Amino acid sequence: MKVAFHDVEETLLAPLCARAKFSQDFPWIFNDEKAIELVDQIDYDFSLKVAALRLEGTIAIVARARQFDDKIRAYVSEHAQASVINVGAGLDTTFYRVDNGLLQWYDLDLPNVIDTRTRLLPEQDRTTCLAGSLLDARWCDNVKDKESGVFMLAGGVLDWFDESQVKQFFSLLADNFPGAEIVLNAQSRLWRLISNWGLRRTGVKDIATKWVLKDARKMEKWDKRIAVIDQFSAFRNFPRDPAWGAQVERWMNFTERSGMYNIFHLRV
């Protein structure tokens, strides 16, 4: 199947490619069979993405996915019929890795992305696609069950907004999903420089990530309804494989110590 994305939408192909490639090479660390299937189905030269991402970029994407998986599984273990909302879903395949057979899953993204997603990943009995901007509160009304618990993931999406828009998004969440939890990634200024350089290598031009924040506790000052549950490096407890070499391991350790690339777990 051919796909056609524009501007920031094209960036969703790199995470898909990274998860598939890593799953093929290191399945004992992370295994995403659905991502491998999708790469096989899409008519696109993913070899360019593989070369441009480099091993470090691939590891960063997979580490985020694995941390998110752990957080979702922990929440669902206590809220088996929860509604899980994937904000900026793209071609993400988290549902297929964490589904317990009971939860309700929602994938939110822009209309063009959702159109492609539904062709590649058709909705199922417990999966619903929501087409629209994450800043448009109308999508919130389409989440039907909020009483059994609401958990959200926002992987690689809030980086593209400025801080005022991120604040607006969290106000929207607090207004519509009081008590919900969300897990997201956040970058430092140095990581933003590295990330945007990497984007240019993958062929994405004229756009760049914006939002930076190293300490989630600053978000509590935005709105008294925001509470930090946890914050930690995306590489916390992530395995280091000797095959990657000493240089990659030093980079991972430095990233972890410096807090350049973190995972935030919040309640609103």
Secondary structure, 3 states (H helix, E strand, C coil): CCCCCCHHHHHHHHHHHHHHHHHHHCCCCCCCHHHHHHHHHCCCCCHHHHHHHHHHHHHHHHHHHHHHHHHHHHHHHHCCCCEEEEECCCCCCHHHHHCCCCCEEEEEECHHHHHHHHHHCCCCCCEEEEECCCCCHHHHHHCCCCCCCEEEEECCCHHHCCHHHHHHHHHHHHHHCCCCEEEEEEECHHHHHHHHHHHHHCCCCCCCCCCCCCCHHHHHHCCCCCEEEEEEECCCCCCCCHHHCHHHHHHHHHHHHHCCEEEEEEEC
